[in-house]
């Protein structure tokens, strides 16, 4: 993951990529117009940098909604499988510190914080799955309620057999096929 500021050229390329994805997947946002999204993005260089990180790590972010109360567009990772650049992570920093050996490279919540994004919660993950088929071969961590995390657990989701499943695992576990999906409001 790069922490450098993307250049204007990179912003232009990113906007072109986002526009192509937006137009190709209009079913995710049928009532929205790209021109309005782009205006908002151009006024938000910090959010563009975050979207660039989402793209860099394989998330393929796309608009999945609009919040009329806050007047914000909602972007989410829409890669078919869990983003490649965000896999092999345990759930959070406490889980990472608790591992004595075979530590993963980091934690999902820690990386999300570094990137300036939120990890999807259970409800958001289920809504994303209504927009397409995601995580048919991989899985993605979702935020766990305190009642689960305080007992050492974490939650993750995937889609198998045409259904969305939410499972549990020890928060310190990590797998090459499990990452996390991010969401950001612009």
C-alpha positions as CSV (number, residue, x, y, z in Angstrom):
1,X,0.0,0.0,0.0
2,X,1.4,3.4,-1.0
3,X,0.9,6.4,1.2
4,X,2.1,8.8,-1.4
5,X,-0.2,11.5,-2.8
6,X,-1.4,10.6,-6.3
7,X,-0.5,13.1,-8.9
8,X,-3.1,14.9,-11.0
9,X,-2.4,12.4,-13.8
10,X,-3.2,9.6,-11.4
11,X,-6.4,11.4,-10.3
12,X,-7.4,11.7,-14.0
13,X,-6.7,8.0,-14.5
14,X,-8.6,7.1,-11.4
15,X,-11.6,9.2,-12.4
16,X,-11.6,7.5,-15.8
17,X,-11.5,4.1,-14.2
18,X,-14.3,4.9,-11.8
19,X,-16.4,6.4,-14.6
20,X,-16.0,3.3,-16.7
21,X,-16.9,1.0,-13.8
22,X,-19.9,3.3,-12.9
23,X,-21.2,3.1,-16.5
24,X,-20.6,-0.7,-16.8
25,X,-22.5,-1.5,-13.5
26,X,-25.4,1.0,-13.7
27,X,-27.5,-1.6,-11.9
28,X,-25.7,-0.7,-8.6
29,X,-26.8,2.9,-8.9
30,X,-29.6,3.2,-11.5
31,X,-30.8,6.7,-10.4
32,X,-27.4,8.4,-10.2
33,X,-25.5,10.4,-12.8
34,X,-21.7,10.2,-13.1
35,X,-21.4,13.9,-13.7
36,X,-22.7,14.6,-10.2
37,X,-20.5,12.0,-8.6
38,X,-17.4,13.4,-10.4
39,X,-18.1,16.9,-9.2
40,X,-18.2,15.7,-5.6
41,X,-15.0,13.7,-6.1
42,X,-13.1,16.6,-7.6
43,X,-13.9,18.7,-4.5
44,X,-12.6,15.9,-2.2
45,X,-8.9,15.2,-2.9
46,X,-8.5,13.3,0.4
47,X,-11.4,11.0,-0.6
48,X,-9.9,10.5,-4.0
49,X,-6.6,9.5,-2.4
50,X,-8.5,6.9,-0.3
51,X,-10.3,5.6,-3.4
52,X,-6.9,5.3,-5.0
53,X,-5.8,3.1,-2.1
54,X,-8.9,1.0,-2.5
55,X,-8.2,0.6,-6.2
56,X,-4.4,-0.1,-5.6
57,X,-5.3,-2.9,-3.2
58,X,-7.7,-4.6,-5.6
59,X,-11.0,-3.4,-4.3
60,X,-12.5,-2.0,-7.6
61,X,-14.6,0.6,-5.7
62,X,-17.9,1.7,-7.2
63,X,-20.9,3.8,-6.1
64,X,-23.5,1.6,-4.5
65,X,-25.8,4.3,-3.2
66,X,-26.5,7.9,-2.2
67,X,-27.5,9.2,1.2
68,X,-30.0,12.1,0.7
69,X,-29.7,13.2,4.3
70,X,-25.9,13.8,4.2
71,X,-25.8,14.3,0.4
72,X,-23.0,11.8,0.2
73,X,-22.3,9.1,-2.4
74,X,-21.4,5.7,-1.0
75,X,-18.5,3.8,-2.5
76,X,-17.8,0.2,-1.7
77,X,-15.3,-2.5,-2.9
78,X,-17.0,-4.3,-5.7
79,X,-14.3,-6.7,-6.8
80,X,-15.7,-10.2,-7.5
81,X,-13.5,-11.7,-4.8
82,X,-12.1,-10.2,-1.5
83,X,-9.5,-7.6,-2.5
84,X,-6.1,-9.3,-3.1
85,X,-4.1,-6.6,-1.5
86,X,-6.0,-6.9,1.7
87,X,-5.9,-10.7,2.4
88,X,-4.0,-12.8,5.0
89,X,-5.0,-10.4,7.8
90,X,-6.3,-11.2,11.3
91,X,-9.3,-9.2,12.5
92,X,-7.8,-6.4,14.6
93,X,-4.6,-5.1,16.4
94,X,-5.5,-6.9,19.6
95,X,-5.7,-10.2,17.8
96,X,-2.4,-9.4,16.0
97,X,-0.6,-8.8,19.3
98,X,-2.0,-11.9,20.8
99,X,-0.4,-14.2,18.2
100,X,2.9,-15.5,19.5
101,X,4.1,-17.1,16.3
102,X,3.1,-17.2,12.6
103,X,1.9,-13.6,12.7
104,X,0.0,-12.3,9.7
105,X,1.3,-9.1,8.0
106,X,-1.3,-7.0,9.8
107,X,-5.0,-6.7,10.8
108,X,-8.1,-5.9,8.8
109,X,-9.3,-3.1,11.1
110,X,-5.7,-1.7,11.3
111,X,-5.3,-1.6,7.6
112,X,-8.8,0.0,7.2
113,X,-7.9,2.7,9.6
114,X,-4.6,3.3,7.7
115,X,-6.5,3.6,4.5
116,X,-9.1,6.0,5.9
117,X,-12.0,3.6,5.3
118,X,-14.5,1.6,7.3
119,X,-14.8,-2.1,7.1
120,X,-18.3,-3.3,6.1
121,X,-20.6,-4.4,8.9
122,X,-22.9,-7.4,8.6
123,X,-25.9,-5.4,7.3
124,X,-23.8,-3.5,4.7
125,X,-22.2,-6.8,3.5
126,X,-25.6,-8.4,3.0
127,X,-26.8,-5.3,1.1
128,X,-23.7,-5.5,-1.1
129,X,-24.5,-9.1,-1.9
130,X,-27.9,-8.0,-3.2
131,X,-26.1,-6.1,-5.9
132,X,-24.2,-9.0,-7.3
133,X,-22.3,-12.2,-6.5
134,X,-19.2,-11.4,-4.4
135,X,-16.9,-13.7,-2.5
136,X,-17.8,-17.0,-4.2
137,X,-14.3,-18.3,-3.6
138,X,-13.0,-16.0,-0.9
139,X,-14.4,-14.5,2.3
140,X,-14.3,-11.0,3.8
141,X,-14.1,-9.9,7.5
142,X,-17.0,-7.8,8.6
143,X,-17.1,-5.7,11.8
144,X,-18.0,-7.8,14.8
145,X,-20.2,-6.6,17.6
146,X,-18.6,-6.2,21.0
147,X,-20.5,-9.2,22.3
148,X,-18.6,-11.4,19.8
149,X,-15.2,-9.6,19.9
150,X,-15.1,-9.5,23.7
151,X,-15.2,-13.3,23.6
152,X,-12.3,-13.5,21.2
153,X,-14.3,-13.9,18.0
154,X,-14.6,-12.2,14.7
155,X,-17.2,-12.4,11.8
156,X,-16.7,-12.9,8.1
157,X,-19.0,-13.4,5.2
158,X,-19.1,-15.1,1.8
159,X,-21.6,-16.2,-0.8
160,X,-22.1,-19.9,-1.6
161,X,-24.9,-21.8,-3.2
162,X,-26.6,-18.5,-4.1
163,X,-26.8,-17.4,-0.5
164,X,-25.0,-15.0,1.7
165,X,-23.5,-16.5,4.9
166,X,-22.0,-14.8,7.9
167,X,-19.7,-17.0,10.0
168,X,-17.5,-16.7,13.1
169,X,-13.8,-17.4,13.6
170,X,-11.2,-16.6,16.2
171,X,-10.2,-12.9,15.6
172,X,-6.5,-14.0,15.5
173,X,-7.1,-16.3,12.5
174,X,-6.1,-15.4,9.0
175,X,-6.3,-17.1,5.6
176,X,-4.9,-16.4,2.2
177,X,-8.5,-16.3,0.9
178,X,-9.9,-13.9,3.5
179,X,-9.6,-10.1,3.3
180,X,-11.9,-7.2,3.9
181,X,-14.2,-4.9,1.9
182,X,-14.2,-1.2,2.5
183,X,-16.8,1.5,2.3
184,X,-16.4,5.3,2.1
185,X,-18.7,8.2,1.8
186,X,-17.9,11.1,-0.5
